[in-house]
């Protein structure tokens, strides 16, 4: 088992030393508990059940963990680089200053961990921007924590729906109520007509957006001719303006 662990760790070490992970990225990886530069102990691979793994089973465990470490380490390095760009500060200087602010350091670690587990680059970059602009530039730690938690729970399909809800509904364009323009709103049938790919997934997607305070059923209270009609909240519009723009950029890459 020790040989297997050492071999797996050496693969990670060679990959790190090749420059795939920046020194600052490696430092942040260690900060959030991500083993990057050194082989993990046998116990950290499979926990309490490590004793039951022998031979090929242990080898397969290491083979699975190495690409997982690699992906997460790459994510952390991308996150750190984006924070550097957004905050216009070198990572080494950033980390030195963060060490003096316990709450800010904790938020940075939480945000970096969320980035490490992200499946898409847009989420990594968005988390970095949220931290840099919210917590670092405006020192709004509590507000930034809320946004980080929201970004953590959103995936590309959620952004796709948010982008749609943020656009004027062509079938209701120019509609007014008592001379006041009707806010953008989308009956379910119009959503399906605009994006058939959302059929079957809409309930799950809007449920998440509702729970996060991003979307609401604008037809609630209209007892005559009620028809489920989704719209973004004021907070949702702010999120859509920021998040969906980043998602679109990634789609074009």
N, C-alpha and C positions, 0 to 999 in steps of 0.2 A: 504493500500500500504506500509506504513512504516513497518508494521509487516512482510510483505512478504520480503522486502528488508533486514530487520534485520535477518530473518531466513536464507536467502540465504547467507548473509555475515558470519553468525556464522558457517555455513557448511564449508566455505572456511577457516575461522580462525582455526577451529578444525583440518582441514586437514593440514594446514601449520604448526601448532604447533605439529603435530604428527611426524615431521621431514622429510616430503616429500620434503620440500624446505629448502635449506641451508640458514643460516642468510645472507651470501653474495649474494645468489641468490635472496632473498627477497629484499635486498638493491638495487640490479641492476634492479629488477622488478619495484621498485618504481621510480628509475632513468628514466626508459623508459615509465613511465606512466601506468604500469600494476598493477592494484589493487590486492594485494595479502593478506596482513595481516589484513585489515579492511574492513567492508562492504562498498560498494560504496553508494553514494547518490542516491536517486530515479531517479534524472534527468540523472545521468550517465548511467543508465540502458537502457533507451529507448529514451533519448534525449528529443527534444521538444514535442514529441508525448506521453510522459509519462502520461499526464492527461487522455488520451483516453483508458488507460489500467486499467482495474478493475477486481477484483475477480480472476477467474481461468486464465485469460489472463496474468495477472501480475505474477501469480505463475509459469506459463509455461515459462515466460521470464527468471525468476530467475533460473528455472530448466535447461534452455539452457545455461545460462551464467556460471554457476558454473563449469561444465566440461570444458568449453572453458578457463576459468581462470586457471583451474587445469592443462590443457595441456600446456598452454603457460608458466605457472610458472615452470613446470617441465622442459620445454625446456630451460628456462633461467638458471635454476640450472645446467643442463647438460653443457650448454655453459660455464658458469663460471668455473665449475670443469675442463673442458678440457683446458681452457685458463690457469688455475693454473698449470696443468700438463705440457703444452707446454712451458710456460714461466718460469717454475720452480720458482714460486713466490706465496705466499699466497694471496688469494683474497683481504683480508683486506689491505695488503701492496700495492697491485696493485691499488686498488681504491684510496688510499691515494696519490700515485704518480700521478695517472691520474688527480686528482683534481688540480694539479699544471700545467697541460698542456691542455688548453682549446680545441685545435684542436684534440688532441689525445682522449680526453674525449668524444667529439662529435662523433668521428668515432667509439669509443667503444660503445656508446649508440645506434648508427645506426646499428652496427653489431649485438648487443644483440637483438635489436628489430626484425631484420631479422630472427635471430635464434628463437625468441619467436613464430613467425608465420610459421616456417618450418614444413613440414608434415612428414619428415623423419629424423632419427637420423644422417644419413651421412651428411646432409646439416648443421645441428647444429655443428657437430664436425669439418667439413670443415671450416665453418665460424670462429670458435674459432682458428683453426690452422692458417688461413689466417691472422687474427688479431695478434696473438702472434708472428708469424714469420715475417710478413711484417711490421706492424706498430710498434710493441713493440720492436722486436729485431733489425730491421734495420732502424726503424723510417722513413720508406718510406710511409708517410701518403697518399699522392696523388696516388701512385701506388696501395696501399692496397685498397683505395676507389674504384678503377676501378675493382679490382678482387672481392671485396664484392658485387658490383653491378651485376657482371656477375654471381656469385654463386647464388644470389638472384633470378635470372631469369631462372636458370637451374633446371630441375627435373630429376628423374631417367631415363626416356626414352632418354633424351638428352645425359646422360652419357653413356647409352647403345650404342647409335650411335657413340659417340666419341671414345669409346673403339674399336668399329669395324673399324672405319677409321684410328685409330692409329696402327692397325695390318697390316702386309704385305698382300696384296691381293694375295692369292695362285695362281690365274689365271695369274697374271702378275709378279710373283716372278722371280727375276733374269733378268727382262727386263732392257735394257740399251738404252740410246740415245747418239749416238756419243761416245760410250765407257763409259758413265757416268750412274750409276744406276738410273733408273727411280724412282722418289719419289712415296711413297705409294699413290695409288689413286684407287677409287672404282666407276666403272660405275654403274648406277642404277640397272641394271639387276644382277650384281654381289652382290650388297648389298642385294637384295631380295633373291638371292640364298643362301646367308650366314645366313640371318635372316628374315624369312618369316613374322615374327611378325611386321616388320616395314612397310609392305605393307599397304598403305592407310594413314600412318602417316608421311611418309618420307618428303613430301613437307613442312609440318608444322615444323618438327624438324630441317631440314636443313635451313629453312628460319630464325629461331631463331639463329642458330649457325652462319649463314652468317652475320646477323645484329650485332653480338657481335665480329666479326672479328676472329672467330674460324675456320670456314670452307669456302672453295671457290670452284667454278666449274673450275677444272683444264683443262677442254677441251675448255674453251672459247678462241676463236681465231683460233681454228682448224676448218677451214671452210670446209675442205674435210673430209667427214665421221664423222661429229660432233656427239658426244654422251655425254650427260650429265654425268660428271664424278666428284665425290666429293672427296676432299682431305682436310687435315687439314693445316692451315697456321702454320707458325713457332710459333706464339703465341698459336695457338690451340694445337699444340703438347705439349707445356709446360703445358697448362691447363689439357690436357688429362692425362699426366704423373702423375699429382698430384691428380686431382679430380676422375678419373676413378679408381685409385687404392683404394681410400677410399670407392667408391661405391661397388667394388668387395668384400672388407672386410665385408661390411654390408650384402651382399648377402650370405656370408658364416656363418653369425651369427645365 
